Amino acid sequence: MTSMKLKLIYPEEKIKEPLLSKVCKNFNVDINIRKANVQEKIGWLELEFIGSEEEIEKAIQFLVDNNVEVLPIEGQVFIE
């Protein structure tokens, strides 16, 4: 099991889309939201993805393909 902490930055046109819900439904990844700030024109979240490395990579690619900026929070990848 891998745990990765990430910061997601949503553009204005994606704020109202249920992208994290789709991540949970389409990939075998658990999500733990640590911090968030969502406003009318921009939103960001700091969260943790928990799952296999392969599923986390697929989930990240899905978000990138949907114009969400995905940034690793340095030093925060854990493998059990």
Residue, then its C-alpha position, 0 to 999 in steps of 0.5 A: m500500500t502506498s500513501m502519497k500527499l498531494k496538492l490539487i489546484y483546480p481551475e475555475e471551470k473545474i471547481k463544480e465538477p465531481l472529479l474526486s468522486k470519479v477518482c474514488k469510483n474509477f480507481n482503487v484509491d482512498i482519499n483523505i482530505r487534509k486542507a481545502n480552500v474552494q472559492e468562486k474562481i479557484g480551489w485547492l486541496e491538500l490530500e492523501f491518496i492511499g492505494s497501490e502505486e499503479e492506481i494512484e498514478k492512474a488517478i493522478q493522470f485522470l486529474v491532470d487530463n481534466n486540467v487539475e494541477v497536481l503537485p506532490i507535497e515533498g517528502q510525503v510518499f510512504i510505502e508499506 
